[in-house]
Amino acid sequence: FPVPVLQGGANSGAVTVVDNVNVDQPKTRVLENICAGLKLGSKNALFVLDRADKNFATASRNMPGIGWCLASNLNAYQVLGAGRLVFTAAALNSVSARLKGG
């Protein structure tokens, strides 16, 4: 897993960390509002979550350029292909622990 890619993304503003992504309804509009609040614009974004969220998965299906994965499954290909990475705090902690070998 290429740690420099994450570091470079963080330095360029391509990595965002949020406390939580709360998609309380499986509606595309709810996720569109979250993306607008994060100022994602038209860039491809990958949301890295600490646990599966059925509402998020359903809401993101109709949003081209928006993807998601679990922190435990994040790989270099996904990181390199995303214009922006949005981590939940718990997901970032999980990835960090994995990179440290823990």
NORLIN-V134189 format. One line per field, one symbol per residue. burial: + if it has 16 or more other C-alpha atoms within 10 Angstrom, else -. A space follows every 10 residues. Layout:
burial->???
This chain:
burial->-----+--+- ---++++--- +-+--+++-+ ++--+----+ ---+++++++ --+-++++++ -----+++++ +--+----+- -+++++++++ ++-++----- --
